[in-house]
Amino acid sequence: VDGTDQASYSAFRRNGDYAKCVAFMKAIAEAAREAKSPTVLRWKYILFNHNDSDDHLKKAVETAASIGVKIVFHQTCSANRSGRGISELKPIIGDAEVEFYLDKEFLRKAAVP
C-alpha cells in the first residue's frame, strides 16, 4: 500500500482503492490475532516523490500501528522515486525499517547498450 489516502495511493496503483486495501489489512491482522498466528504481517510502502511528505510518512506509521502490522518503507531507483535519504526519514518514521527496492525494469531501460 504505497500511500496514505486515495490520491497518494492511486498515483502509482492505477485504479487502486486505498480504503479497500486498508480494510483488507485490518481484516487479515484481526484474523491473524484471533488465530494466534505467528505470522508477521508487513505493510510494504514504496517511497515515491508523491507519497513521501512528512505527513504521509507519519500517517503511514500511525495507521500501521493502529492496525497492528509492521510497516517497512522501500526506497526505489525508479524515475519517480523519493529523493529522501535514510537519515532524513528516520526522525519521522522512528523504528520503522527502510529497505532498498530494486526496480529491474528501470535498470533494464537505463542500461547502456
VENVEN-V889372 format. One record per residue. N is the residue number from 0. PHI is phi in radians with two decimals (* if undefined). Layout:
n:phi
N:PHI
N:PHI
This chain:
n:phi
0:*
1:-1.75
2:2.99
3:-2.22
4:-2.80
5:-1.07
6:-1.11
7:-1.25
8:-1.23
9:-1.36
10:-1.09
11:-1.89
12:-1.64
13:-0.93
14:1.09
15:-1.32
16:-2.09
17:-1.03
18:-1.05
19:-1.15
20:-1.14
21:-1.15
22:-1.07
23:-1.13
24:-1.04
25:-1.08
26:-1.11
27:-1.24
28:-1.15
29:-1.13
30:-1.10
31:-1.13
32:-1.14
33:-1.09
34:-1.44
35:0.95
36:-1.30
37:-1.39
38:-1.06
39:-1.72
40:-1.58
41:-2.08
42:-1.64
43:-1.57
44:-2.03
45:-1.37
46:-1.48
47:-2.17
48:-1.21
49:-1.67
50:-2.35
51:-2.01
52:-1.19
53:-0.94
54:-1.09
55:-1.06
56:-1.13
57:-1.08
58:-1.14
59:-1.09
60:-1.09
61:-1.13
62:-1.12
63:-1.04
64:-1.12
65:-1.20
66:-1.40
67:1.64
68:-2.10
69:-1.46
70:-1.84
71:-2.24
72:-1.54
73:-2.03
74:-1.50
75:-2.23
76:-1.91
77:-1.22
78:-1.06
79:-1.78
80:-1.12
81:-1.25
82:-1.64
83:-1.50
84:-1.53
85:-1.02
86:-1.12
87:-1.45
88:-1.34
89:-0.94
90:-1.09
91:-1.59
92:-1.68
93:1.11
94:-1.41
95:-1.07
96:-1.42
97:-2.21
98:-2.13
99:-1.75
100:-1.82
101:-1.60
102:-1.54
103:-1.11
104:-1.14
105:-1.07
106:-1.13
107:-1.09
108:-1.19
109:-1.47
110:-1.08
111:-1.40
112:-1.14
